[in-house]
């Protein structure tokens, strides 16, 4: 059955793959992105998820056209690398406002319509960085940890309205995310943090560039949408990263931090 689906951050990477795959399956897909785009199968609407008023206008427009909203995929996000101590206020606000508040804005604008129709589905893109605090990606992890807690609470609140909530926790994927990551100049130039950060960054970028294809994640999102009883969490990663998520759940906290320190040479 055709569904009306909103995908945020749909101009590239995960969002583009998700939007195009779902449109190719016959769904009516609206992609939200910051720059104007055209695509025959996806209807793109320009907007920034950080702008709550604009998100409200977009959602109202989509509902006015379609008479319903079946699925929201919150994908919009970005990354800033660097030491937590040296992050500027501009850097950490941009990170959290894009990844977390953007997700909240979209959910809050869509939920009244889903409650009204007593049906709907929300899929929030988290990360394995939302399960473990990654060195030199601390505010990225913080924003994804926030999505984890928000989504878990949201699931408990809206289930009685027929609204299903799921999270997707990707590992390393080969997307434009790597090239667009912003890196802290202060960390790069710091005599204590700089050498370790540069080494960690080389490792991170190597794993991301050699990671899974975004189509695999898009296929998982399609599977969730088609599922009658979707799970709350879906890890989409290679075996080693999947295993790291399992270890995080069973290891004492200080042991796991030592594993991360050793891996990232921090």
C-alpha positions in Angstrom: 0.0 0.0 0.0 1.3 3.4 -0.9 2.4 5.5 2.1 3.1 9.2 2.6 6.6 9.4 3.8 8.8 12.3 5.0 12.6 11.9 4.9 14.7 14.7 6.4 18.3 15.3 5.2 17.3 13.8 1.9 19.8 15.5 -0.4 22.7 13.0 0.0 24.0 10.0 1.9 21.5 7.9 3.9 18.6 10.3 3.3 19.0 10.3 -0.5 19.2 6.5 -0.6 16.2 6.1 1.7 14.1 8.5 -0.2 14.9 7.1 -3.6 14.4 3.5 -2.5 11.0 4.1 -1.0 9.9 6.2 -3.9 10.9 3.4 -6.2 8.7 1.1 -4.2 5.7 3.2 -5.1 5.4 5.4 -1.9 4.8 9.1 -2.0 8.1 10.5 -0.6 8.8 14.0 0.5 12.4 14.8 1.0 13.4 17.8 3.2 16.8 19.4 2.6 18.4 22.8 3.0 19.0 23.4 -0.7 16.6 23.3 -3.6 16.5 20.0 -5.5 14.5 18.3 -8.2 13.9 14.6 -8.7 11.2 12.8 -10.7 10.4 10.3 -8.0 10.9 12.3 -4.8 9.2 15.6 -4.0 11.8 17.8 -2.4 10.9 20.7 -0.1 13.5 23.2 1.1 14.0 23.7 4.8 16.3 23.4 7.8 15.3 21.0 10.5 16.7 23.5 13.1 13.9 25.9 12.0 10.9 24.8 13.9 8.5 27.2 12.2 9.7 26.2 8.8 9.3 22.5 9.7 5.7 23.3 10.8 5.0 24.9 7.4 6.4 21.9 5.5 4.4 19.3 7.5 1.2 21.4 7.2 1.8 21.6 3.4 2.3 17.9 3.0 -0.7 17.0 5.1 -2.8 19.5 3.1 -1.8 17.8 -0.2 -2.1 14.2 1.0 -4.6 14.2 3.8 -2.3 12.0 5.9 1.3 11.4 7.0 2.2 7.7 7.5 6.0 7.7 8.1 8.6 10.2 9.3 12.3 9.2 8.8 14.5 11.6 10.8 17.9 11.4 9.1 19.2 14.9 9.0 22.6 15.2 10.8 26.2 16.3 10.7 29.4 15.6 12.5 32.1 17.7 14.2 35.4 16.1 15.3 37.6 17.3 18.1 38.3 17.3 21.8 35.4 18.0 24.1 37.4 20.5 26.1 38.3 22.6 23.1 35.0 22.7 21.3 33.6 26.1 20.8 30.0 27.1 21.7 29.2 27.5 18.0 30.5 24.0 17.3 28.7 22.1 20.0 25.4 24.1 19.5 25.5 23.4 15.8 26.1 19.7 16.4 23.3 19.2 19.0 20.8 21.6 17.3 21.1 19.8 14.0 21.2 16.2 15.2 18.9 16.3 18.2 16.7 19.4 18.1 16.2 18.9 14.4 14.8 15.4 15.2 12.6 16.8 18.0 11.3 19.6 15.7 10.2 17.1 13.0 8.6 14.8 15.5 6.7 17.5 17.3 5.3 18.9 14.0 4.2 15.4 12.7 2.8 13.9 15.8 -0.5 15.9 16.0 -1.4 14.6 12.6 -0.4 11.0 13.5 -2.4 11.2 16.7 -5.4 12.5 14.8 -5.3 9.6 12.4 -4.4 7.2 15.2 -1.6 5.7 13.1 1.9 6.5 12.1 5.5 5.5 12.2 8.6 7.4 13.3 12.1 6.1 12.4 15.0 8.1 14.0 18.5 7.7 12.8 20.8 7.2 15.8 24.3 5.6 15.5 26.5 3.1 17.3 27.9 6.4 18.5 24.6 6.8 20.3 25.3 3.6 22.2 29.0 4.4 23.1 30.8 7.7 23.6 33.3 7.9 20.8 36.6 9.7 21.6 37.0 12.9 19.6 33.4 12.6 18.4 31.9 13.4 21.9 29.3 15.9 21.0 28.2 13.8 18.0 27.8 10.9 20.5 26.0 13.2 22.9 23.5 14.2 20.3 22.8 10.6 19.3 22.6 9.5 23.0 19.9 12.2 23.3 18.0 10.7 20.3 18.2 7.3 22.0 16.6 8.5 25.2 14.1 10.7 23.4 13.0 7.9 21.1 12.6 5.4 23.9 10.4 7.7 25.9 8.5 8.7 22.8 7.8 5.1 22.0 6.2 4.6 25.5 4.1 7.8 25.2 2.6 7.3 21.7 2.1 3.6 21.3 -1.5 3.9 22.6 -2.2 6.2 19.6 -1.1 3.5 17.1 2.2 5.3 16.5 5.3 3.1 16.2 8.8 4.4 17.0 12.1 2.8 15.9 15.7 3.7 15.9 18.4 2.7 13.4 21.9 2.6 14.7 24.4 2.6 11.8 28.1 1.7 12.0 30.5 2.9 9.4 29.2 3.6 6.0 30.8 5.1 2.9 28.8 8.3 2.4 29.5 12.0 2.0 29.4 12.3 5.8 33.1 11.7 6.0 34.0 14.5 3.6 31.6 17.0 5.2 32.7 16.4 8.8 34.0 19.6 10.4 37.1 19.2 12.5 38.2 21.4 15.4 41.0 23.7 14.5 41.8 24.2 18.2 42.2 20.4 18.6 44.3 20.0 15.5 46.7 22.7 16.8 46.8 21.6 20.4 50.1 20.0 21.5 48.4 17.5 23.8 45.3 16.6 21.8 46.5 17.2 18.3 48.7 14.2 17.5 46.2 11.7 19.0 43.3 13.4 17.3 44.9 13.3 13.9 45.7 9.6 14.4 42.1 8.8 15.5 40.8 10.8 12.5 42.8 8.8 10.1 41.4 5.6 11.6 37.8 6.9 11.6 38.0 8.1 8.0 39.6 4.9 6.8 36.8 2.8 8.3 34.1 5.1 7.1 35.4 5.2 3.5 35.7 1.4 3.5 32.3 1.0 5.2 29.0 -0.4 4.1 27.0 1.1 1.2 24.1 3.4 2.2 21.7 1.2 0.2 22.0 -1.4 2.9 20.7 1.0 5.5 17.9 2.1 3.1 16.9 -1.5 2.8 16.7 -1.8 6.6 14.4 1.3 6.7 12.2 -0.3 4.1 12.1 -3.5 6.2 11.0 -1.5 9.3 8.3 0.2 7.4 7.0 -3.1 6.1 7.1 -4.8 9.5 3.9 -5.3 11.4 5.7 -5.2 14.7 9.0 -3.3 14.3 11.6 -3.4 17.0 12.7 -0.3 18.9 16.4 -0.6 17.8 18.1 -1.9 14.7 21.9 -2.1 14.5 23.2 -1.9 10.9 26.9 -2.5 10.9 29.7 -4.9 10.1 30.3 -7.8 12.5 33.1 -6.1 14.5 31.0 -3.0 15.2 27.9 -5.1 15.9 30.0 -7.0 18.4 31.2 -3.8 20.0 27.5 -2.9 20.7 27.0 -6.3 22.4 30.2 -5.8 24.5 29.0 -2.3 25.6 25.9 -3.9 27.0 27.7 -6.6 29.0 31.1 -5.1 30.0 31.7 -3.1 33.1 31.8 0.6 32.1 35.5 1.2 32.9 36.5 -1.9 30.9 34.7 -0.7 27.8 36.2 2.7 28.1 39.6 1.1 28.2 38.8 -0.9 25.1 37.8 2.4 23.3 40.9 4.1 24.5 43.1 1.3 23.2 41.4 1.2 19.9 41.5 4.9 19.2 45.0 5.2 20.9 43.6 8.0 23.0 
